[in-house]
Amino acid sequence: MELGTKTIEDFGIQWTKYDETDGFFGSKDLLADFIIPFNPHEFVKKRIADIGAGTGRFTLNLLEFGASHVYALEPSKAVHVLKEKTKLYANQVTIINDTGDRLPSDLRLDHAISIGVIHHIPEPLSVINAVHDALKEKGKFIIWLYGKEGSRLYLFFVSPIRKLCGVLPSAWISGVANLLNFFLYFYMKLCKIFNFLPLSKYLLEVMEKLPWKKRTIVIYDQLAPAYAKYYTYNDCVNLMKQSKFKEYNIFHRKGYSWVIIAEK
């Protein structure tokens, strides 16, 4: 099976297994944190695309921020979860069960977001260009990506576990995620004492706010997908240079990830 197709299938399993969108995990405060320094008030009365909508947690956040309409694109078979989660807003949400490179170019979007998705696409350029074509002039595409800078020690330990999980059934991956959650719990305690430890800012400002099950979902998300790339700053620059976007800025978020804000 092609790597990209396998990754989509993996997420279909994940969103069906873990469909929660409640609490801080599904809050607009967390979305706002993901896209800093973009001001989420720019979403008010705007037409937005959510690229890789998953369970719809960010789609719902966009509506909470006042978006007039959201185009929620989700390529996996878990699109039924997205439909269920957004059914009360059917007149404000258009669900597109397709890959990002097939986003219709005539949507006249004000903005688009893609949180935690582009780094799971082996060849993301066609998706980024499709979003560019669907945006109005001055429309912005906000992308959140895994970063390699600040994550090297983490990757040293987790990369072998990811390879192992690549051959395990989802139930076993859940077991591994729960086991790692114990180690994470104690590591966060250490971060409170030694705030210079790797990923301490992210763990204390985000992960510690999540209950046990939501942290397990985040860990599972790190382990299960067939493809995941951790981007360096130069990787981000090279990706955007190849795209149709001519204006973009790149920000290091909490010392471990990247936010790219590109303008058409």
Beta strands, then each sheet from edge to edge (+ up, - down):
strand 1: 47-51
strand 2: 69-73
strand 3: 93-96
strand 4: 109-115
strand 5: 135-146
strand 6: 247-253
strand 7: 257-263
sheet 1: 3+ 2+ 1+ 4+ 5+ 7- 6+
end
